[in-house]
Amino acid sequence: MNCVGFHECNYILAFFKTDADFQWNALMSEKPNPEDDDPVDMAAIKDASERMGDYKLKSAHDYTVPDHLRMNTDKARSRLLVVKEKVSLLLCCC
């Protein structure tokens, strides 16, 4: 920057600082309030909660496996027998 004197340079720098402050204030006035909820986001959350259902987190400290999802030896044995039958059917038919 070529300035004639010290005062002219200070004047130009002050002008740029004022302009930058003005632009900063204009940007900050457009910034949404962090306390307000965005209506689009709230609609998306409502839609997702209606469509997704109720999923339990398996890592939660109060999570218990429902009875129909619990695995015991009887269920494991019956599944193993079903798989064994399917394999024998595949081997016989080939």
C-alpha positions, 0 to 999 in steps of 0.5 A: 500500500503506497500512502503519502503519509502516516495519517493517510495510512491510518485513515485507510486502515480505519476505513477498512476496519470500520467496513469489516466491522460493518460486514461482521455486524451484518453477518451476525444479525442474519445468524439464527438464534441458537435457542430457537428450533428450526421448523424444518428440523423439527418436522424431520424429527417428528416424521422420523419418530413416527416412521421409525418406531421404538428402538432400544439401545443394546448398550443402555444400562437398563436394556433387557433382551425380550423373551422372543429374542433370547437364545437358549439351548433348545432354540439353538438345537432346533435351529441346528437341526433345521440347517442339518435337514436343509443341507441333507436335502441339498446333498440328496437332490444334486 
